Amino acid sequence: MSAAPGRRPRVCIVVAAPLTLKAFMLGHAKALTGIADVTLVANFLPEDASYPWPEGIARVAIPIVRPISPWADFLALIALLRLFRQERFDLVHSITPKAGLLAMLAARMGGVPLRLHTFTGQVWVTRTGLMRALLKSTDRLVAWLATHALADSGSQREFLIAENIVAATKSTVLAKGSICGVDTVRFRPDAAARERIRAGLGVPSAAVLFLYLGRINRDKGLLDLAHAFAEAGGDHADLHLLLVGPDEALLGPELEVAAAGCAGRLHRVDYTDRPEEYFAAADVFCLPSYREGFGTTIIEAAAAGIPAIGSNIYGITDAVVEGETGLMFDAGNTRQLAQSMRTLAGDAGLRVRMGQKAKVRAERDFSATVVSAALVEYYRSLMAQRAD
């Protein structure tokens, strides 16, 4: 990336939803201001104006929508193309599938020399037929339009290469993985939060609380988790399960049925802006997902000193060290999941030892400062290559 003499390099980060910026990219954006002028593009709404956005970083509202919408997508593409030609960015960086397709296409058409896309979990992994082929082809097109690609875990990168989505020569992973790392000051053990959350939920202090935090949908394997909870909870009367997150698929009634006789110990919270308090309140974190780019929530739990149970799929295998920081099971195998829950529910010492190792690993390999520094260094390397 070679900026014109007398001006700093200019970079643009493009996402669809502002929430993606808030959750994953603001730390990176702040770090990148040390080497470049940064512009953020998203479908900003009027209510986003009151959010404490970092000073010195420009924001441009372009209505990029997540669902397939040909007319809206065309208008967003034209708006992006107009912006890129006007601002003459040296690098455009996109995250999430729709933003990636539109931004990489507009950047290619607009002559942006460096085009970077970050791949997260692949939606098409759990799809079949025409929709799977369409979504997979879209990922392949995004990778072709981009000059460089990031995967948020080593196992995801290997999967994308094996599926002929990206080339090994143009893809890499930041540090040990993760799109943004974890804020180890925010996510930490917190005895006061533990007691406060448990009291609010009616969960006894001495109970063993298993936690899932994220979107409530089928791909996350939550019906498997509810069935396994019913099985393990029958053997451990002090076992409770807490699900935190928006019920996108309206699974609530099915989850209650799946939990069977343990439904009275199944707890739900629809939304929180304080996830760190729920991690602090838990004893074990569960991510029984069928697809993940990287188990970010596992690392957030680890920073709070909490071990994890995760499905043995790409992405999650980077976040859990089997037998050291947590346990793994075959995705969809509720018997294995239930046995893992029994193992950790019945051994407080094992939970503590795994949680301690998980915390050390999170702080050493996955802190936000480590991952942001890796992204800044990656941008530097792209600049140097462009200048040569």
Stockholm file with secondary structure:
# STOCKHOLM 1.0

chainA/1-388         MSAAPGRRPRVCIVVAAPLTLKAFMLGHAKALTGIADVTLVANFLPEDASYPWPEGIARVAIPIVRPISPWADFLALIALLRLFRQERFDLVHSITPKAGLLAMLAARMGGVPLRLHTFTGQVWVTRTGLMRALLKSTDRLVAWLATHALADSGSQREFLIAENIVAATKSTVLAKGSICGVDTVRFRPDAAARERIRAGLGVPSAAVLFLYLGRINRDKGLLDLAHAFAEAGGDHADLHLLLVGPDEALLGPELEVAAAGCAGRLHRVDYTDRPEEYFAAADVFCLPSYREGFGTTIIEAAAAGIPAIGSNIYGITDAVVEGETGLMFDAGNTRQLAQSMRTLAGDAGLRVRMGQKAKVRAERDFSATVVSAALVEYYRSLMAQRAD
#=GR chainA/1-388 SS CCCCTTSCCEEEEECSSHHHIIIIIHHHHHHHTTTSEEEEEECCCGGGGGSCCCTTCEEEECCCCSSCCHHHHHHHHHHHHHHHHHHTCSEEEEESHHHHHHHHHHHHHTTCSEEEEEECCCGGGGCCHHHHHHHHHHHHHHHHHCSEEEESSHHHHHHHHHTTSSCGGGEEESTTSCSSCBCTTTSSCCHHHHHHHHHHHTCCTTSEEEEEESCBSGGGTHHHHHHHHHHHHTTCTTEEEEEESCBTTCCHHHHHHHHGGGGGGEEEECCCSCHHHHHHHCSEEEECCSCCSCCHHHHHHHHTTCCEEEESSTTHHHHCCBTTTEEEECTTCHHHHHHHHHHHHTCHHHHHHHHHHHHHHHHHHCBHHHHHHHHHHHHHHHHHHHHC
#=GC SS_cons         CCCCTTSCCEEEEECSSHHHIIIIIHHHHHHHTTTSEEEEEECCCGGGGGSCCCTTCEEEECCCCSSCCHHHHHHHHHHHHHHHHHHTCSEEEEESHHHHHHHHHHHHHTTCSEEEEEECCCGGGGCCHHHHHHHHHHHHHHHHHCSEEEESSHHHHHHHHHTTSSCGGGEEESTTSCSSCBCTTTSSCCHHHHHHHHHHHTCCTTSEEEEEESCBSGGGTHHHHHHHHHHHHTTCTTEEEEEESCBTTCCHHHHHHHHGGGGGGEEEECCCSCHHHHHHHCSEEEECCSCCSCCHHHHHHHHTTCCEEEESSTTHHHHCCBTTTEEEECTTCHHHHHHHHHHHHTCHHHHHHHHHHHHHHHHHHCBHHHHHHHHHHHHHHHHHHHHC
//
